[in-house]
């Protein structure tokens, strides 16, 4: 998990930089675009809107799910711009982690005055 922890710090730094420039109140898509640009500036490898298959009874189904951002094939970023993070957001990210067979996800709600209050790390205990 050490590599995921290192990436986590870099990702959070990039997200804070985006929030510092934009503030709260924009659509999720604007934050996603800017966070991807910030990750590029920092030479952090990522995939945007990565398709996620659902495996049901051993059969892989394409249900149209897409992960907001996957960093270095190790960390899923789920971006939100909502009044308050709810437990369903955490459950959603945990399910994504299980389906993708990854350990770490970061839930980021940009619609907060101070970004550290909108960040939640979710760990999948495989």
N, C-alpha and C positions, 0 to 999 in steps of 0.2 A: 504493500500500500504506500510505500515511500514515494514512488514516482507519482502516484495519484495525489498525494499530499503536496508535493512540489508544484504540480500542475494547478492544484486548487489555489495555492497562493498567487500564482501568476494570473489565473482567471479572475480571481476576486480583485486583484489590482487593476486589471483591464476594465472590469465592470465599474469599479469606483471612478476610474478616469472618465468613462462614458457618462456616468451619473453626474459627475462634477461639471461636465460641460453642458449637459442637457437639462438636468434637474428632473423633477417628477412631472407627470401629467400628459405624456405623449402616448401614442399607441405602441403596443408591443413590437410591431414590425419596425418602427423607427429605432428602437433600442437594439433589436436584433441586427439590423443593418450596421449600426454604429459599433456594436460590440465586435462584429466580424471584422470591420475595418481596423479596430484597435488590436485584435488578435493578429491580423496581418502585419500591422506596424511592428508588433513585438515578435514576429517570426514564430508564432505559435501555430502548429499544424491543427487544422480543424476541418470538419465537414458540416455543411449547413443543410437543413431540411433533409436529413438522411432518412430514407424509408425504413420502416420497422415492421417486419412481418409478425403475425400472430401465429403461434404454433398451437393447434388444437388437436388433441388425440394423435400427436405425431405428424400431423399434416400442416405444412406451412401455408398460411393464407395471407393474401395481400388485402388488408382491410383499410388501406389508405392512411395509416398512421405515419407521421413523420416526426423525427426528433429535431428539436429546434437547432441545437448545435452539439456535435460530438467532438471533443478535443483529444487529439492524438490517439483515437480509437480506445480511449480509457475512461473519459469523464463525460457524462451527459449533462448538458446545460438546459434547463427548462426555464424559459423566460416568461414573466408575467408583468402586467401593468394593471393591477387590481387594487381595490381599497384595502384589502386584507387577505393575507394568505390563509387558506382554509385547509383542514386536514385532508380534503379530497385532492388538493394539489400535491401534497406529500405522497398520498397513496398512488396517484397517477405516476409520479416519478419513480417510486419504488417498483411499480409494475413494469415500467419501461426498462429499468435496470435488470429486472429478472428476465424479461423477454430478450434483451440484448446481451445477457450474461456478462454484465459489467458490475463493478463493485461500488463506484462512487458517482453520485449525481449531485448537482448544485441547483437548487431552486432559487431564482433571483427575481424579486419583485421590485421593479424600478419605480413604482408609484409610492415612494416613501420619502420623507424629508432627508433622512440619513440612510444611505444604502446599507450599512451594516445591519440595520434593523429589518432589512428585506431579504437577507441571505440565509438560506438553510441548507446545510449539507445533509444528504441522505445516503446512508451506507447500506448496501445489499450484502447481507451475511451469507451469500451463496450457500 
